[in-house]
Amino acid sequence: MSSIQDRVIAIIAEQAVLDPSDVTLESTLEDLGIDSLGLVESIFAIEEAFDISVPFNANEPEKSEFDISSVRSIVAGIERLIAEQA
């Protein structure tokens, strides 16, 4: 089974219509051309893939407890959520 990081990158790459190799941990969603709708779709896809609930409010992303500033922060947040659920 691939790592959480690999799966998150694959989901984000799919939303950005990029090859996963084009997505780095330093990439921001803006760098990747993912807009707010793409972000919401990515979060839904991640929730479904990992069977978790991401504390993210699409209407007020700046008020969310979930850090979406970079791919690295998203991966770290997902890993934390999975660990909390275990």
C-alpha positions as CSV (number, residue, x, y, z in Angstrom):
1,M,0.0,0.0,0.0
2,S,1.4,3.4,-0.9
3,S,2.1,6.0,1.8
4,I,-0.3,8.6,2.9
5,Q,2.0,11.2,1.3
6,D,1.9,9.4,-2.1
7,R,-1.9,9.0,-2.0
8,V,-2.4,12.7,-1.1
9,I,0.0,13.8,-3.8
10,A,-1.8,11.6,-6.3
11,I,-5.2,13.1,-5.4
12,I,-3.9,16.6,-5.6
13,A,-2.2,15.9,-8.9
14,E,-5.4,14.5,-10.3
15,Q,-7.3,17.7,-9.4
16,A,-4.5,19.8,-10.9
17,V,-4.4,17.6,-14.0
18,L,-0.7,17.1,-13.4
19,D,1.6,14.1,-13.2
20,P,2.2,13.2,-9.5
21,S,5.9,13.8,-10.2
22,D,5.1,17.5,-10.9
23,V,3.7,17.9,-7.3
24,T,6.3,18.5,-4.6
25,L,5.8,18.9,-0.9
26,E,6.8,22.5,-1.3
27,S,4.1,23.2,-3.9
28,T,1.3,25.4,-2.9
29,L,-2.2,24.8,-4.4
30,E,-1.8,28.1,-6.1
31,D,1.4,26.9,-7.8
32,L,-0.5,23.9,-9.0
33,G,-3.3,26.0,-10.4
34,I,-5.9,24.6,-8.0
35,D,-8.7,27.0,-7.3
36,S,-11.2,27.0,-4.4
37,L,-13.4,24.5,-6.2
38,G,-10.5,22.3,-7.0
39,L,-9.5,22.5,-3.3
40,V,-13.0,21.5,-2.1
41,E,-12.9,18.5,-4.6
42,S,-9.5,17.6,-3.4
43,I,-10.6,17.6,0.3
44,F,-13.6,15.5,-0.6
45,A,-11.4,13.0,-2.5
46,I,-9.0,12.9,0.5
47,E,-11.8,12.3,2.9
48,E,-13.2,9.5,0.8
49,A,-9.7,7.9,0.2
50,F,-8.8,7.8,3.9
51,D,-12.3,7.6,5.4
52,I,-11.7,10.7,7.6
53,S,-13.4,14.0,8.1
54,V,-11.2,17.0,7.3
55,P,-12.0,20.1,9.5
56,F,-12.2,22.4,6.6
57,N,-14.8,25.0,5.9
58,A,-14.9,25.8,2.1
59,N,-16.9,29.0,2.8
60,E,-14.3,30.3,5.3
61,P,-11.0,28.6,4.5
62,E,-9.1,31.1,6.6
63,K,-11.0,30.1,9.7
64,S,-10.3,26.4,9.2
65,E,-8.1,24.5,11.6
66,F,-6.7,22.7,8.6
67,D,-3.5,24.2,7.1
68,I,-3.6,24.2,3.3
69,S,-0.6,26.4,2.7
70,S,1.4,23.7,1.0
71,V,1.2,20.1,0.0
72,R,3.5,19.3,2.9
73,S,1.1,20.9,5.4
74,I,-1.9,19.1,3.9
75,V,0.0,15.7,4.1
76,A,0.9,16.5,7.7
77,G,-2.7,17.4,8.5
78,I,-4.0,14.2,7.0
79,E,-1.5,12.1,8.8
80,R,-2.5,13.7,12.1
81,L,-6.2,13.1,11.4
82,I,-5.6,9.5,10.6
83,A,-3.5,9.0,13.8
84,E,-6.2,10.7,15.9
85,Q,-8.8,8.3,14.4
86,A,-6.8,5.2,15.0
